[in-house]
């Protein structure tokens, strides 16, 4: 799998708990790309946590910061892990599509709930029932599916997901040459 990945941005999208951050770290190490997490970029730029932004400024302000983060990214040689709601904005999907390839990491809602149980860093999960979380997932599903590629992460290890992404990137690069 020694391929030249230069010039490609890889955007990992999906619902909370799908594995974007964990997969992004390992993938970046494997293909020697820089990793940018849009949530971390926002926190670093603004000097406050996502939870604080939501409580002090609201979700709309946070969503505009996500767009700013995407616009600030250079083109090429990046793994970009995104927040779960970044895809709701059509302009954000266009930016990602123009700057690279979008890979949707799908995960069944039952597994998402297991993976995120007790996580207090996700404002949109706080004080929500299983039904409310499932409804949010359903609202976003078609936006996630507006990706170049999709991987079901539900029963895969991080390394298996990374291997699938590398295969996708190899295939994508060979189509573009």
trRosetta pair geometry for C-beta under 8 A, 3 or more apart (Angstrom, degrees):
i j d omega theta_ij theta_ji phi_ij phi_ji
1 166 5.5 28 -169 153 138 135
1 167 8.0 -73 -119 -72 119 61
1 170 6.9 -102 -145 -62 83 140
3 166 7.9 150 30 -175 122 90
3 169 7.5 166 85 111 141 98
3 170 5.1 179 -35 -107 166 93
3 173 6.5 142 164 61 133 154
4 173 7.5 171 79 -176 71 153
5 8 5.5 -85 177 38 76 119
5 31 5.0 20 12 -179 162 125
5 32 8.0 150 50 57 124 82
5 33 6.8 -77 110 -59 135 114
5 77 7.4 113 112 -108 92 65
5 169 6.0 10 -123 154 107 136
5 173 7.0 -112 -116 -66 51 146
6 76 6.7 20 176 -172 62 113
6 77 6.1 -9 -136 -73 57 101
7 75 7.8 9 -158 139 60 88
7 76 4.5 -41 -129 -125 34 114
7 77 7.0 22 -39 -40 20 78
8 76 6.6 54 17 -131 19 60
8 77 7.3 85 55 -62 51 37
8 100 6.0 96 -179 -139 61 95
8 101 6.6 -11 -168 7 106 105
8 169 6.3 131 123 -152 162 108
8 172 7.4 107 -129 102 141 126
8 173 6.7 -79 -55 -80 141 101
9 73 7.0 87 -130 145 148 133
9 75 6.2 -93 -29 -150 123 53
9 76 6.2 -79 -47 -65 82 17
9 77 7.5 -24 -81 35 63 27
9 78 4.7 2 -125 59 87 96
9 79 8.0 172 -163 -85 59 22
9 80 6.2 18 179 -7 104 116
9 96 7.9 -134 112 -154 123 63
9 99 5.0 -10 46 139 150 90
9 100 2.8 -107 75 -66 87 141
9 101 7.3 167 84 22 60 58
10 27 7.2 -102 93 144 148 142
10 33 7.3 91 24 95 110 173
10 78 7.2 -160 33 99 64 57
10 79 5.1 -17 67 -115 104 66
10 80 6.9 174 85 24 49 72
10 100 5.9 -128 -62 165 24 135
10 101 5.9 -15 -114 65 62 90
10 103 6.4 -1 -172 4 93 118
10 165 6.9 79 -171 -178 146 120
10 169 6.5 -45 -87 -89 129 121
11 80 4.8 -21 -107 70 67 110
11 82 6.2 27 -171 -27 94 123
11 96 4.4 -11 -27 -156 173 117
11 99 7.7 87 -44 83 121 100
11 100 5.6 137 -17 83 93 121
11 101 6.9 -165 27 92 81 40
11 102 4.7 -27 74 -107 113 67
11 103 6.9 162 81 23 56 67
12 20 4.4 156 123 -141 118 90
12 23 6.3 169 -137 85 158 118
12 24 5.5 -134 22 -72 148 102
12 27 7.9 147 -54 31 136 155
12 79 7.0 19 -13 -179 111 89
12 80 6.9 -177 20 87 71 54
12 81 5.1 -18 61 -110 114 64
12 82 6.5 -175 80 14 59 83
12 103 5.7 -25 -107 72 61 96
12 105 5.9 18 -171 -15 96 118
13 20 7.2 14 -119 -101 9 133
13 82 5.2 -11 -99 54 71 129
13 86 6.8 -122 -121 66 103 107
13 87 5.3 76 -162 -54 141 127
13 96 7.6 44 -49 -173 125 170
13 102 5.9 4 2 -169 122 101
13 103 7.2 162 26 80 75 43
13 104 5.2 -35 77 -104 96 65
13 105 7.1 172 80 19 40 75
13 144 5.9 -171 125 -132 113 76
13 147 6.1 -161 49 -87 125 130
14 18 3.4 -83 130 63 133 166
14 19 7.4 -1 80 44 150 69
14 20 5.6 180 46 -55 105 108
14 84 6.9 -50 105 -119 44 77
14 104 5.6 124 -75 -169 84 62
14 105 3.8 -72 -34 66 155 77
14 106 6.3 -146 -128 -72 114 30
14 107 6.6 79 172 2 130 94
14 144 6.0 72 -108 -140 48 127
14 153 7.5 38 -160 11 168 131
15 18 5.2 113 58 -41 65 113
15 84 5.1 44 -149 -145 37 119
15 106 7.9 47 13 -136 100 47
15 107 6.5 -123 59 49 104 96
15 109 7.9 -27 102 -99 164 70
15 112 5.8 -25 110 -114 123 147
15 137 5.3 6 -108 -117 151 93
15 140 6.6 135 -88 84 91 137
15 144 7.1 -43 -38 -76 78 150
16 84 4.4 -55 -47 -51 71 151
16 112 6.5 94 87 -165 71 113
16 116 5.8 50 133 -85 109 147
16 122 5.4 76 -144 -140 149 150
16 124 7.2 -177 -31 71 145 110
16 125 6.4 -125 101 -51 164 123
17 107 6.2 -123 110 84 84 152
17 111 7.4 173 139 120 118 73
17 112 4.0 124 83 -146 135 71
17 113 7.7 142 102 -33 174 20
17 115 3.9 136 -159 86 110 123
17 116 4.3 -87 -71 -42 129 105
17 119 7.9 -169 -76 10 102 156
18 84 7.8 135 3 -106 112 99
18 105 4.2 136 144 108 120 103
18 106 6.7 -91 -139 -158 125 6
18 107 4.1 -169 -118 -2 70 119
18 112 6.8 -14 -64 -98 62 101
18 153 5.6 109 -180 44 75 139
19 22 5.2 -67 -160 53 72 109
19 23 4.8 67 141 -24 97 111
19 105 5.5 -121 61 162 94 148
19 107 6.7 131 -5 -60 97 135
19 115 7.9 -85 -62 -151 73 162
19 153 4.7 -143 20 173 139 158
19 158 6.6 -168 -165 -103 123 79
19 161 6.3 155 124 -23 147 177
20 23 6.2 -65 -141 43 19 105
20 24 5.9 23 161 -26 61 114
20 81 4.4 133 150 -152 101 100
20 82 6.7 -90 -173 45 155 57
20 105 5.8 -175 -73 36 73 141
21 24 5.7 -54 -142 33 25 115
21 25 6.7 29 160 -22 61 102
21 37 6.3 30 -114 -113 94 129
21 81 5.1 109 -88 169 54 161
22 25 6.2 -54 -157 28 28 110
22 26 7.0 14 155 -5 62 108
22 158 5.3 -98 138 -110 110 129
23 26 6.2 -65 -153 43 33 103
23 27 5.8 32 155 -20 71 115
23 81 7.9 144 68 -100 82 116
23 105 6.6 170 22 -94 157 153
23 153 7.5 -95 -54 -115 141 139
23 158 5.6 -159 -89 -149 65 84
23 161 4.9 -69 -116 108 126 133
23 162 6.1 -174 -156 -67 82 78
23 165 7.2 121 170 -22 120 146
24 27 5.7 -58 -139 41 27 112
24 28 6.1 30 162 -23 65 107
24 35 5.5 115 151 -142 102 116
24 37 7.0 134 99 -82 158 88
24 79 4.9 159 -155 140 86 123
24 80 7.7 -86 -132 100 132 11
24 81 3.9 -83 -41 -57 161 118
25 28 6.1 -57 -150 33 24 110
25 29 6.7 21 153 -15 60 107
25 35 6.2 25 -100 -111 49 167
26 29 5.7 -56 -152 36 33 112
26 30 6.3 32 153 -21 67 109
26 158 5.5 113 7 150 155 117
26 159 6.9 -107 163 -87 154 59
26 162 5.0 -86 111 -74 114 145
27 30 5.7 -58 -146 36 31 111
27 31 6.3 -10 170 14 68 107
27 33 7.5 -18 127 44 83 118
27 79 5.4 141 98 -115 113 152
27 162 4.9 -163 -79 -128 78 95
27 165 5.7 -25 -116 84 132 148
27 166 7.6 -167 -135 -56 91 85
28 31 7.0 -75 -138 53 22 81
28 32 7.7 51 170 -127 55 5
28 33 4.9 -102 -135 72 70 81
28 34 6.8 -18 -153 156 121 9
28 35 3.9 -61 -71 -58 164 104
28 79 4.5 -120 -74 25 92 138
29 32 7.6 16 -173 -74 24 44
30 162 5.9 118 0 175 156 130
30 166 6.9 -79 125 -74 137 128
31 79 7.8 121 59 -53 115 117
31 166 6.8 177 -63 -107 120 98
31 169 7.5 -2 -103 83 161 164
33 77 5.2 -170 -132 -179 87 61
33 78 5.9 156 173 -117 114 13
33 79 5.0 115 98 -21 129 89
34 77 6.4 58 17 131 91 90
34 78 5.5 -35 72 -110 88 71
34 79 7.3 -166 91 25 39 73
35 78 7.5 130 -108 -163 20 69
35 79 4.9 -23 -108 68 70 104
35 81 7.1 13 -171 -5 97 104
36 40 7.7 -152 -173 67 53 108
36 41 6.0 30 -177 -57 97 124
36 73 6.4 174 81 -113 164 109
36 78 5.6 -10 10 -165 112 120
36 79 7.3 165 27 81 64 52
36 80 5.1 -16 72 -109 97 74
36 81 7.5 -173 93 26 47 68
37 40 3.9 65 77 14 109 112
37 41 6.6 -177 85 -16 53 82
37 80 7.8 152 -95 -162 26 52
37 81 4.6 -18 -112 65 76 105
38 41 5.4 -50 -145 33 34 117
38 42 6.4 36 155 -20 65 103
38 66 5.8 49 162 -137 134 79
38 69 4.5 116 -147 122 89 152
38 70 7.0 -3 -114 -58 128 74
38 80 6.6 51 -45 -178 94 97
38 81 7.0 -139 6 92 77 54
38 82 5.0 27 11 -124 133 58
38 83 5.6 -97 83 -12 115 86
38 86 6.3 62 77 -82 164 147
39 42 5.8 -53 -151 35 31 111
39 43 6.4 30 152 -17 65 106
39 50 5.6 -24 -158 -66 106 133
39 81 8.0 -49 17 106 94 94
39 83 5.0 111 -62 -72 100 100
40 43 5.6 -53 -144 39 34 111
40 44 6.0 33 156 -19 67 109
41 44 5.9 -59 -147 39 25 110
41 45 6.1 23 157 -18 64 112
41 69 4.6 115 97 -134 136 117
41 72 7.5 172 176 72 138 133
42 45 5.9 -57 -141 39 27 109
42 46 6.0 0 168 5 65 115
42 50 6.9 71 91 -89 126 83
42 53 7.1 -29 149 -41 122 165
42 62 7.3 58 -177 -151 156 76
42 65 4.7 82 -130 144 117 126
42 66 6.9 -32 -67 -76 135 55
42 68 8.0 107 -102 71 87 106
42 69 5.8 -64 -59 -61 85 131
43 46 6.5 -71 -137 51 21 92
43 47 7.7 90 170 -83 53 6
43 48 6.7 -118 -142 84 67 33
43 49 5.9 12 -124 -114 114 36
43 50 6.3 -60 -70 -41 104 73
44 47 7.5 20 -175 -69 23 47
45 65 7.6 173 75 -160 131 110
45 68 7.8 -160 119 115 167 126
45 69 7.6 -152 -1 -88 147 88
46 53 6.6 60 104 -84 161 118
46 65 6.9 -29 -42 -132 133 144
48 52 4.2 -99 168 85 114 139
48 53 6.0 140 101 -53 112 80
48 56 7.6 -25 146 27 158 143
49 52 4.6 100 57 4 80 101
49 53 7.1 -140 99 -5 45 84
49 121 7.6 -108 -174 -144 122 88
50 53 5.6 -53 -150 34 34 113
50 54 6.4 34 153 -18 66 104
50 62 6.9 69 -153 -135 79 131
50 83 7.7 157 -128 -109 143 134
50 121 7.0 72 55 174 116 82
50 123 6.5 -137 130 -13 95 112
51 54 5.8 -55 -150 36 30 111
51 55 6.3 18 157 -10 66 110
51 120 7.9 12 -85 144 148 77
51 121 6.6 -108 -42 -148 115 49
51 123 5.3 159 -113 -68 64 102
52 55 5.9 -61 -142 43 30 103
52 56 5.6 9 167 -3 69 118
53 56 6.3 -65 -131 49 21 97
53 57 5.3 -37 -171 38 63 115
53 61 6.6 -142 178 100 95 110
53 62 5.0 112 129 -87 123 99
53 65 7.1 -59 -163 10 152 156
54 57 7.4 -58 -95 57 9 72
54 58 6.8 26 -158 -141 45 14
54 59 6.1 24 -131 -74 86 64
54 62 5.9 -3 -78 -42 69 144
54 123 4.0 59 43 -133 173 174
55 123 7.5 -151 -42 -122 79 132
57 61 3.7 -69 144 58 117 157
57 62 6.8 139 88 -42 111 74
58 61 5.3 99 65 9 76 100
58 62 7.2 -138 106 -3 43 92
59 62 5.4 -58 -151 38 38 114
59 63 6.2 40 153 -24 71 103
59 85 7.9 -40 -166 113 112 166
59 123 8.0 -165 -86 105 91 135
59 124 7.9 72 -106 -77 125 104
60 63 5.7 -52 -149 33 31 112
60 64 6.8 31 152 -18 63 102
61 64 5.8 -55 -154 34 34 110
61 65 6.7 37 148 -20 65 103
62 65 5.5 -54 -155 33 36 114
62 66 6.8 43 147 -25 66 98
63 66 5.5 -43 -155 25 38 116
63 67 7.0 40 148 -17 63 98
63 85 6.9 -76 -99 119 98 117
63 86 7.9 165 -137 -113 73 49
63 88 7.4 -62 -131 69 129 115
63 89 6.1 141 180 -46 113 130
64 67 5.6 -48 -155 33 40 113
64 68 6.6 45 146 -20 66 102
65 68 5.3 -49 -149 35 38 116
65 69 6.4 44 150 -24 66 100
66 69 5.6 -50 -152 31 33 114
66 70 6.6 31 152 -16 65 103
66 82 7.6 70 -157 -158 115 95
66 83 6.1 -96 -106 36 127 124
66 85 7.7 -140 -47 90 167 84
66 86 4.8 -156 -180 -114 141 92
66 89 7.3 153 89 21 122 139
66 92 6.3 -2 124 -107 110 140
67 70 5.8 -54 -150 36 34 110
67 71 6.3 32 153 -17 66 108
67 89 6.4 -78 -71 116 108 161
67 91 6.3 21 -123 102 122 118
67 92 5.7 -108 -95 -79 76 93
67 95 7.3 143 -146 -11 71 155
68 71 5.8 -58 -147 39 30 111
68 72 6.3 29 155 -23 64 111
69 72 5.8 -62 -151 34 28 112
69 73 7.1 41 152 -39 61 96
70 73 6.0 -42 -160 5 36 116
70 80 7.9 82 -112 -178 74 154
70 86 7.5 134 -52 -169 125 125
70 92 5.8 151 -10 -139 163 79
70 95 4.4 89 145 117 129 147
70 96 6.5 -72 -144 -59 129 76
70 99 7.6 -176 -177 17 88 149
71 95 6.5 -81 -72 -135 62 144
73 78 6.4 -135 -169 67 116 173
73 80 6.5 -13 -118 -90 155 138
73 99 6.4 80 93 179 120 160
74 77 8.0 -12 100 55 113 90
74 78 7.0 142 70 -35 81 132
75 99 5.2 -133 -110 -146 87 86
75 100 7.5 -177 -147 -53 74 87
78 100 7.4 -105 66 -67 94 154
80 96 7.6 -145 82 -123 141 99
80 100 7.4 143 17 46 120 154
82 86 4.3 -91 175 30 121 150
82 87 7.4 98 120 -40 146 83
82 96 7.8 -32 -62 -92 149 140
83 86 5.0 118 61 -37 80 99
84 124 7.5 -124 70 54 128 142
84 140 7.2 25 159 174 88 172
85 88 5.2 -19 -176 -4 77 121
85 124 7.2 123 -41 -33 129 161
85 140 6.8 -106 -113 -104 61 137
86 89 7.0 -60 -180 32 46 101
86 92 5.2 -146 168 161 80 152
87 92 6.5 -134 -105 96 28 119
87 93 5.6 62 -148 -75 71 100
87 140 6.6 97 74 -167 110 100
87 143 4.1 142 130 144 107 112
87 144 5.8 118 81 -77 166 51
87 146 7.1 155 -174 57 117 105
88 92 7.7 40 57 41 50 132
88 140 6.2 -68 -75 -115 92 91
88 143 5.6 -53 -91 -102 41 175
89 92 4.1 79 81 1 104 110
89 93 7.2 -180 93 -9 57 80
90 93 5.6 -53 -153 35 39 112
90 94 6.4 40 149 -20 68 104
91 94 5.5 -53 -151 35 35 114
91 95 6.5 39 151 -22 66 101
92 95 5.6 -49 -148 32 34 113
92 96 6.5 31 155 -15 65 105
93 96 5.8 -55 -149 39 32 110
93 97 6.1 33 153 -20 66 109
93 102 7.3 -2 -149 -75 76 164
93 143 6.9 -131 -67 -165 136 89
93 146 5.8 7 -155 109 148 125
94 97 5.6 -55 -142 38 30 112
94 98 6.1 28 158 -18 65 109
95 98 5.9 -60 -148 39 26 109
95 99 6.1 5 161 -3 64 116
96 99 6.1 -70 -140 48 26 98
96 100 6.5 -57 -176 55 63 88
96 102 5.1 69 135 -78 124 112
97 100 7.9 -115 -139 62 12 46
97 102 6.3 -42 -80 -17 66 120
97 148 7.7 144 -121 -48 81 99
101 148 4.7 -69 -161 39 87 155
101 149 6.9 28 164 7 114 108
101 168 7.6 -177 134 139 147 110
101 169 7.2 177 52 -105 147 73
101 172 5.6 -22 -79 -154 159 165
102 146 7.8 4 97 110 151 62
102 147 4.0 -125 115 -142 105 84
102 148 5.1 131 53 5 70 87
102 149 7.4 173 94 33 54 68
103 147 6.2 111 -121 168 12 135
103 148 6.8 -45 -73 63 56 92
103 149 4.8 -18 -115 74 78 102
103 150 7.3 165 -165 -89 60 25
103 151 6.4 14 176 1 106 106
103 165 6.0 54 -170 -120 174 98
103 168 6.4 107 -102 105 126 160
104 144 4.6 111 -141 170 129 86
104 145 6.4 -58 -1 -90 176 33
104 147 3.9 -180 -28 13 102 155
104 149 7.1 -170 25 95 73 49
104 150 4.5 -19 67 -109 105 78
104 151 7.3 170 86 25 55 61
105 151 5.7 -19 -113 68 62 95
105 153 4.9 22 -175 -24 97 132
105 161 7.0 33 -125 -157 116 134
106 144 7.0 120 -87 141 82 137
106 150 5.8 29 -17 -174 116 104
106 151 6.8 -175 25 86 80 40
106 152 4.9 -36 76 -105 108 60
106 153 6.5 164 72 13 46 79
106 154 7.4 -32 114 -33 79 93
107 111 5.2 -111 173 85 101 118
107 112 5.2 126 107 -63 115 89
107 115 7.5 -20 157 10 154 146
107 152 7.4 132 -87 -164 39 59
107 153 4.9 -40 -78 68 93 98
107 154 5.2 143 -143 -78 61 68
108 111 4.8 83 66 11 85 105
108 112 7.1 -149 97 -10 42 88
108 152 8.0 38 -35 -164 81 103
108 154 4.6 46 3 -110 97 133
109 112 5.2 -49 -146 33 38 118
109 113 6.4 41 155 -22 67 101
109 130 7.9 106 148 -172 116 86
109 133 6.9 145 -162 117 109 100
109 134 5.1 53 -166 -106 160 84
109 137 5.4 -152 -95 28 112 171
110 113 5.9 -53 -154 32 30 111
110 114 6.8 30 148 -17 62 103
111 114 5.5 -50 -151 34 38 113
111 115 6.2 34 154 -17 68 108
111 154 5.0 164 3 -141 160 80
112 115 5.8 -60 -146 40 29 109
112 116 6.0 1 165 2 67 116
112 133 7.3 -170 109 154 122 126
112 137 7.3 157 43 -87 166 139
113 116 6.4 -68 -135 49 24 94
113 117 6.4 53 158 -60 61 89
113 130 6.2 8 -107 -121 149 94
113 133 6.6 124 -87 96 96 155
114 117 6.0 -30 -154 -14 27 116
116 119 4.6 -75 -166 22 69 131
116 122 6.4 -30 -158 22 125 152
116 125 5.9 -121 151 -129 135 165
119 122 5.4 39 118 7 114 109
119 125 6.6 38 80 78 99 151
120 126 7.2 57 -145 -94 63 100
122 125 4.2 40 100 15 114 115
122 126 7.2 -180 93 -34 63 77
123 126 5.8 -40 -156 2 39 118
124 128 7.3 18 153 -34 55 148
124 136 6.6 142 161 -152 121 162
125 128 5.6 -106 -161 30 40 124
125 133 6.5 33 -124 -102 79 115
128 132 4.2 -129 -166 89 95 127
128 133 5.2 113 126 -54 128 84
128 136 7.7 -18 -163 -11 154 134
129 132 4.7 100 51 4 75 100
129 133 7.2 -141 94 -2 41 85
130 133 5.9 -57 -150 38 32 109
130 134 6.2 33 152 -20 66 109
131 134 5.6 -55 -146 38 30 113
131 135 6.3 35 153 -23 64 105
132 135 5.6 -50 -147 33 31 114
132 136 6.6 34 152 -19 63 102
133 136 5.7 -51 -152 34 34 113
133 137 6.5 37 148 -20 64 104
134 137 5.5 -52 -151 35 34 115
134 138 6.4 36 151 -20 65 104
135 138 5.6 -52 -148 35 33 113
135 139 6.5 37 152 -23 64 103
136 139 5.7 -51 -151 31 32 114
136 140 6.6 15 156 -7 64 111
137 140 6.1 -72 -152 44 29 101
137 141 6.3 51 152 -57 67 94
138 141 5.6 -28 -144 -8 32 121
140 143 5.2 -66 -166 44 62 114
140 144 5.9 63 140 -26 89 102
141 144 5.7 -55 -150 34 33 111
141 145 6.3 27 156 -17 67 109
142 145 5.5 -56 -145 40 34 113
142 146 6.8 44 151 -30 62 99
143 146 5.7 -47 -157 21 35 116
144 147 6.5 -24 167 -22 50 116
144 150 7.9 85 141 -113 92 108
145 150 6.7 -5 -125 -78 65 138
147 150 6.0 122 70 -68 121 77
148 172 7.2 48 148 -107 143 131
149 168 4.9 68 -149 -150 174 140
149 172 7.8 -92 -36 -62 132 122
151 156 7.5 -50 160 26 108 159
151 161 6.0 121 135 -141 146 84
151 164 5.2 124 -120 114 135 143
151 165 7.0 -70 -30 -65 155 77
151 168 7.8 -103 -55 -38 115 144
152 155 7.6 14 127 26 101 80
152 156 7.4 128 103 -10 63 117
153 156 5.3 -92 -147 48 50 108
153 161 5.4 18 -115 -95 98 132
156 160 4.2 -131 -168 89 100 125
156 161 5.1 122 118 -55 131 84
156 164 7.6 -29 -159 -8 161 135
157 160 4.6 99 51 4 77 102
157 161 7.2 -140 93 -4 42 85
158 161 5.8 -57 -153 36 33 111
158 162 6.3 34 151 -20 67 106
159 162 5.5 -50 -145 36 34 114
159 163 6.4 39 154 -22 65 102
160 163 5.7 -50 -150 33 32 114
160 164 6.6 33 152 -18 63 103
161 164 5.7 -54 -153 35 33 111
161 165 6.5 33 150 -19 66 104
162 165 5.7 -54 -149 35 33 111
162 166 6.4 35 153 -20 66 104
163 166 5.7 -53 -149 34 31 112
163 167 6.6 33 152 -18 63 104
164 167 5.6 -54 -152 36 33 113
164 168 6.4 36 149 -21 66 105
165 168 5.4 -52 -149 36 35 114
165 169 6.2 33 154 -19 68 104
166 169 5.8 -52 -144 37 31 109
166 170 6.3 35 154 -20 63 105
167 170 5.7 -54 -148 36 30 113
167 171 6.3 29 154 -18 64 107
168 171 5.8 -58 -149 38 29 110
168 172 6.1 30 153 -21 66 109
169 172 5.5 -52 -142 38 31 114
169 173 6.2 32 157 -20 65 106
170 173 5.9 -55 -145 36 27 109
170 174 6.4 22 157 -16 63 107
171 174 6.0 -58 -148 36 29 107
171 175 6.5 30 153 -20 64 106
172 175 5.9 -57 -153 33 30 111
172 176 6.4 19 154 -13 64 113
173 176 5.8 -65 -148 41 31 108
173 177 6.5 36 155 -33 66 106
174 177 5.9 -49 -146 21 34 114
